[in-house]
């Protein structure tokens, strides 16, 4: 596991790629908008432990220029996954593993459709990283990453990647049940990434200060748990309580989707809201509030795209 | 029934007041923002049958100046009803009737709390009237008004008012069940007045063109029917179908709440969404989508008010 390609060099891809490059690994970045700036000035990172810069990262606008690697990390937004069938193949040799660090549900399936389920891994990032300007990644708090195999318990090869991340200074753990972890992450993301947008662009403290939106947040969490249960993942109500209780300390927090929305970027409507609703419905579980939030965000995103 | 006071001289109050004044009745307008313009240039109306002007309407900024009348028509937005306890008493003699032509649920109760249930009447306006500039009321299509007693079948005195409206050229009918009529009007208003705002400010044709919002509109209608049924009003599903089918011909229509929203005016959140949800809940009937729409509109309105 010596060479790594990073697909998408925004906040997540830029940060983890830079951390791995700083640890001496051969990291190659697929970059679009930031390419010229990074070529000229390097990739800068502000992490909780201090600042550093990757002076001359390997970066290109096409994966053909990057060539085959041992590990591909998919870190752009799920809305770009429609390009994966063109983007992934030039990065693959016979043993290449592909790890998606994307939000919501469905990314592993999209990767697996191209490279096969047996080469697919997934992960979740519990962080608040931002790309504040081209070539500059800001990570104010030490977050954590959870990595897992797609549809299988953690394996030896997964533990190798975990060890690699650890050596690079990344806080990381392995999970035996990636799919359940994805539903657990939705417990917070569905209400707070969604309502901060649907209520007109407000921070999480304002959602909590509005007694009706606070009640609705908690009800949406219960619906996420119902959806998870319908798919065989028993997440207790106490987990929703924990997710509610961890929110006030975040203060006037802007979830990543609200940042996307306010910056005019595409929303990950399908992976965070649409796909969970569809999977629950396919298992016979109707989630009325979550579906309504999905419908509204989908319409808001469509109107956004037309501007 | 010779003297009539109009509380609120926006679109509804301005139009019906002008029609009654044109018929020779003693109509007195409580006006705020439009008072100076109307004093100087009269009250102008563009109706389907042509244009007319009330040259020198009786108008004042306080009801004390208007004095007691036989009939009070409450026609401002329900958000102003908090002022009724001050505004109504100067208009009352011992036989004064008060007719509210306002949207949603709760207006009759608010009037009755001041003048008594036995003097309270209500009505619904199925129109698309606009006050396009100070002192100018535009009514592009002939609408209709339904009038009823509060909590009683239509009475002789109600029929007198119906006859009065008819003589003034207003299309009008009496109902024996005003409360049910209010729920029937909500069948269209709840989804379309609400979703056109919650989806970011879109016209009704765009709601229908989005298959998800269209589905949600129909589901919201079903919830209104469920709420009505819980309160004893049996409105058939076919009525919801009729309300869906009458919407495409409206084209790129802006419901009154969307016009309020876009003009920065207060939304009638409580009367159209909040009160119906609360009454259904009190009758043991939870309406999750309608409550969620209420919560979102309430939050959007609060954010609006802060601007």
Interface residues (C-beta under 8 A of the other chain):
Chain A: X195 X198 X199 X200 X201 X202 X210 X212 X213 X215 X216 X219 X288 X289 X292 X293 X294 X295 X296 X298 X299 X300 X302 X303 X304
Chain B: X195 X198 X199 X200 X201 X202 X210 X212 X213 X215 X216 X219 X288 X289 X292 X293 X294 X295 X296 X298 X299 X300 X302 X303 X304
